[in-house]
Amino acid sequence: MDQATEQSDVVVANQPTSLYWYFMQKNFYAWATAEFGGKGLPITTEYLPMPTPGNRQP
């Protein structure tokens, strides 16, 4: 959480910047989204699963 807090402080001090964190693991994405939101951190989280033979995009 230290890294997320430090990055959030930089974003808040340098508006209109934004901060995105991308996750390949659904459980960690869900945890981080709840933690960041609960602490009021201005971090947008996105879940982008690792491509596998069954879900590759053309």
C-alpha positions in Angstrom: 0.0 0.0 0.0 3.0 2.3 0.4 3.6 2.5 -3.3 -0.1 3.1 -4.1 -0.2 5.9 -1.5 3.0 7.5 -2.8 1.7 7.4 -6.4 -1.7 8.8 -5.3 0.0 11.7 -3.5 1.8 12.6 -6.7 -1.4 12.4 -8.8 -3.4 14.6 -6.3 -0.6 17.2 -6.3 -0.5 17.3 -10.1 -4.1 17.5 -11.3 -5.5 16.8 -13.9 -3.4 13.6 -14.0 -4.9 10.2 -13.4 -3.5 6.9 -12.2 -4.4 3.4 -13.5 -3.3 0.1 -12.2 -3.8 -3.0 -14.3 -4.2 -6.5 -13.0 -4.0 -9.9 -14.6 -5.3 -11.9 -11.6 -8.9 -11.4 -10.8 -8.6 -12.0 -7.0 -5.8 -9.4 -6.6 -7.8 -7.0 -8.8 -10.8 -7.3 -6.6 -8.7 -6.9 -3.4 -6.8 -3.9 -4.7 -10.0 -2.2 -6.0 -11.6 -2.6 -2.5 -8.5 -1.5 -0.7 -7.8 1.6 -2.8 -11.5 2.7 -2.7 -11.7 2.1 1.1 -8.6 4.3 1.6 -9.9 7.0 -0.8 -7.0 6.6 -3.2 -7.6 8.0 -6.7 -6.5 4.9 -8.5 -8.6 3.4 -11.3 -8.1 -0.4 -11.5 -8.7 -2.5 -14.5 -8.7 -6.3 -14.9 -7.0 -7.5 -18.0 -6.5 -11.3 -17.9 -3.5 -12.9 -19.5 -4.3 -14.0 -23.0 -4.7 -17.8 -23.3 -5.4 -19.9 -26.3 -9.1 -19.7 -25.6 -9.4 -16.0 -25.1 -6.9 -14.4 -27.5 -8.1 -11.5 -29.6 -7.6 -11.6 -33.3 
